[in-house]
Amino acid sequence: MPININTEGIVLHSFKYNETSIITRIYTKELGLQSYLVPGVRKKKSTIKYNLFQPLSTLEMIVYHNDKPGLQRIKEISCFKKYQQIPTDIKKTTIALFLSEILINCLKEQEANTKLFEFLKQSLFYLDNSKDKVSGFHLLFLMQLTKYLGFYPNLKQKNTNSVFNLKEGICQNNKYNSQYCLDKQSSDLFEKLCQMKYEDLNEFSLPTHYKKTLLEKIITYYKLHVEGFKDIKSLKVLEAVFD
């Protein structure tokens, strides 16, 4: 029998199911990744507002949860905290769409991970509220996310001569698996990102082409460590906005 569970959630993706309904994938605090059928939400008189399911919206929900595989149902839903800048600031909107596509590729577990959920929520609120530069936010977010996904860079052996091996996830002095080794500059930037907090982004000044190259390397890192990681369609849009 389904049970009622109160949980917060972050919308990853939604798509039309029929003329009036949607299926939405939501990363929840209590249940991990879940898929919900929301019937009639696209009707004008629906009691559940369609705009609640925009990418990365934060929600409060009461859900009917069934342990059997398949679509779940929502009993009650409301906005946890309405974003002020993400929907209207083109740079923040683009970052949010990019991050939602990254998360769709990475979050697959149907079990709770409270620390990961809180990291995602606090990161999104920081992006929305920040008056600082955000051009490097997605780079730092991606690096910090690896802590919760299990492949955070191991920089313990880093020295003045070492480079970072994307496949092994470590720094090394030799050229073993050299096709996966970053150059010295990119290795140093990987280290710098690992030492940063969001509050440090104003000091993270790099030419646009360096940030583009660094992002490509980070995405390659994800592809090597996340099974089934697909090409990110919104990457070109992100690059165009920040060019």
DOLUM-751485 format. One line per field, with one value per residue: residue number from 0; residue in one letter; x, y, z of N, C-alpha, C in turn. Coordinates in pm, whole numbers, plus 50000, padded with zeros to 5 digits. Layout:
DOLUM-751485
seq NUM|...
type A|...
n_c1 X|...
n_c2 Y|...
n_c3 Z|...
ca_c1 X|...
ca_c2 Y|...
ca_c3 Z|...
c_c1 X|...
c_c2 Y|...
c_c3 Z|...
***
This chain:
DOLUM-751485
seq 0|1|2|3|4|5|6|7|8|9|10|11|12|13|14|15|16|17|18|19|20|21|22|23|24|25|26|27|28|29|30|31|32|33|34|35|36|37|38|39|40|41|42|43|44|45|46|47|48|49|50|51|52|53|54|55|56|57|58|59|60|61|62|63|64|65|66|67|68|69|70|71|72|73|74|75|76|77|78|79|80|81|82|83|84|85|86|87|88|89|90|91|92|93|94|95|96|97|98|99|100|101|102|103|104|105|106|107|108|109|110|111|112|113|114|115|116|117|118|119|120|121|122|123|124|125|126|127|128|129|130|131|132|133|134|135|136|137|138|139|140|141|142|143|144|145|146|147|148|149|150|151|152|153|154|155|156|157|158|159|160|161|162|163|164|165|166|167|168|169|170|171|172|173|174|175|176|177|178|179|180|181|182|183|184|185|186|187|188|189|190|191|192|193|194|195|196|197|198|199|200|201|202|203|204|205|206|207|208|209|210|211|212|213|214|215|216|217|218|219|220|221|222|223|224|225|226|227|228|229|230|231|232|233|234|235|236|237|238|239|240|241|242
type M|P|I|N|I|N|T|E|G|I|V|L|H|S|F|K|Y|N|E|T|S|I|I|T|R|I|Y|T|K|E|L|G|L|Q|S|Y|L|V|P|G|V|R|K|K|K|S|T|I|K|Y|N|L|F|Q|P|L|S|T|L|E|M|I|V|Y|H|N|D|K|P|G|L|Q|R|I|K|E|I|S|C|F|K|K|Y|Q|Q|I|P|T|D|I|K|K|T|T|I|A|L|F|L|S|E|I|L|I|N|C|L|K|E|Q|E|A|N|T|K|L|F|E|F|L|K|Q|S|L|F|Y|L|D|N|S|K|D|K|V|S|G|F|H|L|L|F|L|M|Q|L|T|K|Y|L|G|F|Y|P|N|L|K|Q|K|N|T|N|S|V|F|N|L|K|E|G|I|C|Q|N|N|K|Y|N|S|Q|Y|C|L|D|K|Q|S|S|D|L|F|E|K|L|C|Q|M|K|Y|E|D|L|N|E|F|S|L|P|T|H|Y|K|K|T|L|L|E|K|I|I|T|Y|Y|K|L|H|V|E|G|F|K|D|I|K|S|L|K|V|L|E|A|V|F|D
n_c1 50084|50051|50223|50199|50438|50625|50830|51109|51191|51377|51331|51426|51366|51096|50828|50578|50299|50044|49769|49708|49864|50176|50497|50728|51064|51205|51442|51445|51454|51402|51365|51537|51596|51297|51017|50728|50385|50181|49869|49652|49775|49829|49596|49392|49251|49373|49458|49717|49997|50146|50391|50541|50709|50939|51283|51501|51347|51259|51084|50813|50662|50393|50379|50237|50383|50504|50673|50706|50836|50796|50577|50523|50292|50172|50046|50015|50157|50392|50575|50899|51087|51075|51256|51436|51611|51709|51504|51498|51746|51964|52213|52211|51984|52066|52283|52142|51982|52182|52302|52087|52070|52316|52271|52059|52196|52358|52230|52085|52004|51757|51731|51772|51990|52091|52293|52387|52152|52114|52344|52291|52057|52142|52343|52198|52038|52238|52335|52107|52078|52318|52519|52758|53010|52914|53023|53199|53065|52939|53157|53283|53070|53040|53283|53265|53042|53137|53233|53015|52939|53135|53385|53574|53852|54172|54421|54639|54898|54999|55246|55500|55568|55378|55089|54734|54549|54277|54133|54228|54191|54377|54683|54992|55339|55453|55384|55183|54896|54873|54705|54492|54582|54592|54726|54985|54886|54602|54586|54667|54457|54245|54320|54300|54023|53929|53999|53845|53561|53216|53205|53448|53447|53456|53723|53817|53950|53966|54057|53801|53836|54000|53834|53643|53791|53864|53612|53539|53727|53647|53394|53470|53596|53372|53242|53413|53374|53107|52871|52715|52696|52583|52627|52619|52363|52301|52540|52655|52488|52540|52810|52786|52642|52824|53037
n_c2 49879|50227|50489|50801|51052|51321|51549|51740|51860|51873|51979|51805|51745|51762|51634|51622|51408|51336|51509|51676|51616|51558|51397|51405|51427|51417|51507|51401|51478|51282|51043|51011|50995|51024|50948|51116|51104|51359|51428|51617|51865|52054|52172|52466|52520|52370|52260|52231|52412|52451|52581|52517|52313|52384|52356|52277|52393|52436|52238|52170|51879|51645|51312|51019|50728|50435|50133|49968|49939|50206|50479|50742|50919|51253|51410|51661|51980|52247|52555|52563|52770|53062|53145|53445|53565|53371|53303|53534|53651|53620|53490|53343|53188|53032|52892|52742|52574|52431|52301|52146|51959|51830|51712|51540|51347|51243|51180|50905|50733|50575|50642|50800|51079|51287|51478|51534|51636|51870|52010|52061|52220|52444|52542|52623|52826|53002|53073|53201|53421|53555|53842|53861|53785|53531|53376|53168|52991|52744|52584|52554|52440|52191|52069|52054|51891|51639|51539|51424|51235|51050|51066|51264|51471|51337|51492|51459|51379|51585|51794|52031|51933|51756|51626|51616|51318|51238|50998|50824|50983|51109|51285|51272|51204|51079|50977|50790|50650|50875|51002|51083|51276|51600|51919|52116|52369|52335|52135|52273|52452|52278|52204|52453|52506|52305|52403|52621|52822|52919|53188|53280|53332|53580|53635|53461|53483|53438|53421|53393|53178|53005|52925|52792|52577|52452|52376|52187|51988|51915|51811|51593|51449|51380|51215|50999|50888|50865|50639|50596|50865|51134|51343|51695|51890|52156|52283|52434|52654|52765|52833|53025|53230|53314|53394
n_c3 50000|49921|50096|50273|50234|50352|50186|50059|49732|49420|49099|48812|48545|48313|48114|47854|47896|47808|47655|47871|48088|48272|48305|48557|48667|48975|49215|49533|49885|50074|49934|49724|49370|49190|48979|48878|48796|48691|48670|48457|48495|48304|48240|48236|48471|48663|48991|49066|48982|48666|48630|48849|48787|48655|48542|48806|49003|49346|49575|49806|49914|49955|49908|49754|49821|49675|49710|49495|49158|48919|48817|49050|49267|49338|49622|49754|49675|49671|49617|49748|49784|49610|49323|49258|49073|48892|48699|48541|48485|48227|48223|48462|48421|48204|48317|48507|48343|48216|48438|48524|48320|48348|48601|48547|48406|48605|48853|48975|49169|49365|49642|49961|49993|50193|50237|49979|49867|50021|49951|49678|49697|49854|49689|49462|49572|49639|49384|49284|49458|49448|49406|49296|49043|48815|48623|48657|48813|48745|48691|48940|49081|48946|49011|49290|49313|49248|49488|49612|49437|49427|49296|49353|49284|49358|49506|49661|49604|49457|49312|49212|48964|48879|48701|48634|48608|48428|48399|48601|48819|48980|49075|48902|48829|48613|48269|48246|48098|47930|47748|47890|48056|48193|48087|48244|48322|48322|48514|48741|48760|48814|49071|49197|49179|49347|49590|49630|49739|49687|49749|49668|49400|49273|49265|49084|48807|48471|48124|47872|47687|47827|48036|47888|47783|48023|48122|47928|47986|48243|48191|48034|48237|48390|48204|48200|48447|48516|48449|48138|48081|47893|47597|47654|47569|47613|47635|47425|47419|47669|47636|47435|47564|47756|47609
ca_c1 50000|50126|50222|50223|50569|50658|50969|51145|51235|51433|51289|51533|51318|50954|50786|50435|50257|49933|49726|49692|49945|50321|50579|50838|51168|51236|51535|51384|51540|51372|51347|51626|51535|51167|50939|50589|50281|50100|49758|49573|49845|49835|49465|49390|49193|49441|49493|49864|50044|50245|50521|50617|50796|51051|51408|51567|51257|51263|50946|50769|50562|50344|50365|50197|50500|50492|50806|50711|50886|50694|50550|50465|50190|50186|49922|50017|50285|50404|50712|50974|51137|51069|51377|51417|51694|51731|51411|51503|51884|51995|52328|52171|51891|52145|52356|52045|51946|52301|52318|51979|52106|52422|52214|51982|52293|52434|52151|52010|51975|51629|51750|51802|52126|52058|52404|52384|52035|52139|52443|52222|51965|52216|52413|52101|52000|52351|52332|51994|52093|52450|52542|52894|53023|52870|53075|53270|52985|52915|53283|53301|52962|53072|53393|53216|52946|53208|53247|52896|52922|53236|53510|53641|53994|54270|54534|54734|55034|55033|55365|55526|55591|55273|54971|54617|54503|54132|54080|54265|54143|54489|54798|55104|55458|55485|55285|55095|54766|54898|54597|54395|54649|54581|54852|55018|54795|54470|54602|54671|54322|54169|54354|54245|53879|53907|54027|53758|53422|53142|53237|53576|53433|53497|53868|53849|53953|54031|54003|53689|53877|54053|53719|53580|53875|53853|53482|53545|53804|53565|53290|53538|53613|53242|53214|53498|53341|52963|52827|52605|52690|52560|52668|52535|52311|52296|52676|52677|52414|52617|52931|52746|52602|52940|53145
ca_c2 50000|50352|50565|50944|51097|51463|51563|51847|51807|51962|51930|51788|51741|51730|51624|51598|51268|51339|51647|51759|51566|51552|51313|51486|51359|51505|51454|51431|51467|51160|50924|51012|51027|50963|50997|51137|51139|51470|51435|51739|51986|52150|52235|52603|52523|52274|52310|52230|52503|52391|52646|52458|52206|52436|52292|52312|52448|52366|52209|52096|51785|51523|51218|50880|50652|50290|50074|49898|50024|50272|50620|50776|51024|51365|51446|51806|52034|52392|52603|52576|52908|53111|53212|53585|53606|53264|53307|53659|53682|53526|53408|53247|53095|52939|52803|52649|52474|52347|52216|52046|51853|51755|51633|51430|51244|51192|51136|50787|50647|50592|50635|50932|51126|51418|51572|51575|51721|52001|52077|52111|52328|52563|52593|52692|52950|53093|53123|53293|53541|53614|53966|53850|53725|53391|53311|53045|52915|52607|52509|52518|52348|52058|52012|52021|51781|51510|51490|51347|51128|50948|51072|51390|51457|51309|51580|51443|51363|51694|51874|52128|51866|51658|51663|51540|51214|51238|50862|50770|51074|51140|51354|51182|51266|51015|50994|50673|50691|51016|51063|51135|51371|51742|51990|52172|52479|52281|52063|52374|52507|52176|52218|52579|52488|52219|52481|52739|52826|53008|53326|53315|53338|53711|53635|53358|53557|53366|53451|53307|53054|52915|52868|52697|52456|52387|52312|52068|51887|51868|51724|51467|51381|51320|51105|50886|50835|50845|50546|50641|51011|51172|51477|51798|51968|52298|52335|52537|52773|52820|52895|53144|53334|53364|53427
ca_c3 50000|49922|50220|50254|50280|50333|50140|49967|49603|49318|48967|48714|48406|48296|47974|47835|47894|47712|47629|47991|48200|48255|48392|48604|48745|49087|49314|49661|50003|50150|49852|49608|49241|49167|48865|48919|48701|48742|48574|48444|48538|48194|48226|48290|48605|48749|49124|49071|48878|48575|48643|48959|48738|48578|48585|48931|49104|49475|49610|49924|49862|50020|49797|49778|49778|49666|49689|49366|49049|48839|48844|49179|49262|49429|49691|49769|49630|49671|49598|49873|49783|49474|49275|49221|48960|48794|48585|48465|48449|48120|48259|48565|48358|48122|48408|48567|48242|48200|48557|48528|48226|48416|48711|48486|48371|48720|48967|48931|49283|49431|49787|50014|50017|50248|50218|49839|49846|50081|49867|49559|49734|49896|49571|49378|49638|49626|49247|49268|49540|49435|49332|49245|48910|48813|48503|48693|48910|48701|48703|49081|49114|48893|49087|49423|49300|49245|49626|49648|49338|49453|49219|49380|49249|49462|49479|49770|49552|49365|49335|49105|48836|48851|48623|48678|48516|48435|48412|48731|48923|49069|49018|48879|48770|48486|48164|48236|48044|47901|47670|47985|48144|48164|48088|48375|48355|48356|48641|48846|48773|48885|49213|49247|49196|49463|49711|49632|49779|49599|49784|49607|49254|49223|49246|48985|48681|48361|47991|47834|47619|47929|48106|47795|47781|48154|48129|47844|48060|48354|48133|48002|48366|48423|48111|48237|48580|48532|48346|48054|48074|47754|47559|47712|47457|47647|47647|47324|47463|47780|47582|47361|47658|47830|47516
c_c1 50087|50116|50249|50358|50584|50804|50987|51193|51294|51400|51411|51482|51170|50923|50639|50408|50138|49889|49725|49789|50095|50376|50699|50934|51217|51335|51486|51481|51523|51378|51444|51550|51404|51102|50792|50501|50196|49984|49690|49644|49849|49697|49468|49342|49257|49476|49644|49915|50158|50384|50602|50724|50902|51181|51469|51478|51267|51121|50932|50655|50515|50314|50308|50314|50473|50630|50818|50763|50771|50674|50484|50364|50215|50050|49909|50154|50281|50550|50779|51025|51143|51198|51343|51491|51711|51633|51429|51643|51932|52113|52290|52071|51967|52224|52261|52006|52061|52316|52208|52010|52220|52362|52129|52075|52351|52349|52057|51962|51838|51645|51798|51952|52112|52168|52409|52268|52059|52244|52377|52135|52040|52292|52319|52057|52114|52353|52223|52019|52221|52450|52683|52893|52983|52930|53153|53191|52971|53040|53303|53193|52995|53184|53346|53119|53016|53233|53135|52871|53032|53361|53575|53790|54084|54398|54644|54878|55077|55160|55390|55541|55474|55162|54857|54572|54351|54074|54107|54215|54250|54592|54913|55219|55492|55371|55201|54954|54769|54786|54490|54456|54624|54720|54871|54921|54657|54475|54601|54532|54228|54194|54292|54095|53847|53927|53930|53623|53350|53177|53368|53566|53473|53646|53912|53842|54035|53975|53896|53734|53940|53938|53649|53659|53863|53720|53480|53619|53722|53455|53350|53559|53484|53213|53294|53452|53192|52915|52707|52591|52685|52615|52568|52490|52314|52434|52701|52606|52490|52739|52898|52711|52722|53057|53170
c_c2 50126|50421|50711|50981|51246|51473|51692|51783|51914|51903|51920|51802|51706|51720|51587|51448|51248|51485|51734|51723|51574|51439|51398|51402|51458|51435|51497|51408|51333|51032|50916|51047|50951|51025|51003|51167|51248|51491|51572|51868|52093|52209|52374|52607|52422|52336|52309|52313|52440|52451|52597|52362|52256|52373|52359|52389|52367|52357|52151|52007|51688|51427|51085|50794|50502|50233|49998|49993|50088|50416|50638|50889|51130|51398|51597|51858|52187|52429|52618|52719|52954|53182|53355|53622|53498|53271|53428|53699|53578|53435|53302|53145|52989|52842|52700|52539|52377|52251|52111|51930|51767|51662|51518|51314|51173|51129|51024|50700|50679|50566|50771|50956|51272|51520|51623|51669|51861|52080|52138|52231|52456|52625|52673|52823|53052|53155|53228|53425|53618|53743|53967|53794|53578|53314|53184|52956|52770|52521|52462|52420|52205|51992|51970|51902|51645|51453|51393|51231|51023|50954|51210|51374|51434|51387|51567|51436|51477|51767|51962|52063|51776|51717|51573|51444|51202|51099|50804|50857|51116|51226|51256|51256|51206|51034|50869|50718|50838|51082|51122|51241|51515|51803|52056|52283|52429|52205|52160|52435|52408|52189|52345|52568|52405|52295|52597|52713|52924|53155|53373|53344|53473|53719|53537|53420|53481|53416|53349|53176|52955|52847|52764|52566|52380|52314|52184|51955|51830|51775|51591|51384|51312|51200|50979|50819|50817|50758|50602|50792|51055|51313|51579|51894|52118|52361|52449|52667|52843|52895|53024|53260|53396|53400|53579
c_c3 50000|50057|50187|50313|50250|50291|50063|49837|49514|49181|48875|48571|48405|48147|47965|47830|47802|47698|47753|48104|48168|48341|48429|48688|48850|49180|49451|49777|50072|50067|49733|49481|49223|49044|48905|48798|48764|48644|48576|48474|48429|48161|48291|48434|48700|48884|49146|48953|48797|48595|48763|48909|48640|48630|48708|49028|49232|49529|49750|49879|49970|49906|49846|49729|49785|49636|49558|49258|48973|48880|48980|49161|49368|49489|49703|49729|49635|49649|49734|49888|49639|49437|49231|49092|48853|48677|48494|48419|48349|48155|48363|48511|48279|48209|48467|48468|48219|48317|48566|48435|48282|48520|48658|48451|48493|48830|48925|49047|49343|49581|49835|50024|50062|50224|50075|49814|49901|50003|49744|49593|49770|49779|49482|49441|49631|49486|49231|49340|49513|49353|49273|49103|48917|48696|48533|48786|48871|48710|48847|49126|49070|48973|49227|49419|49301|49385|49660|49551|49346|49370|49232|49352|49370|49430|49584|49721|49461|49409|49213|48967|48793|48765|48665|48569|48532|48459|48550|48845|49021|48997|49005|48812|48634|48387|48142|48197|48003|47822|47762|48077|48098|48150|48224|48416|48398|48487|48758|48869|48841|49035|49272|49271|49321|49594|49730|49696|49686|49624|49719|49457|49196|49194|49138|48846|48577|48229|47952|47773|47718|48005|48018|47793|47912|48169|48046|47915|48175|48303|48091|48128|48407|48332|48147|48365|48606|48417|48270|48042|47927|47726|47612|47602|47485|47657|47549|47361|47575|47729|47506|47455|47728|47740|47515
***
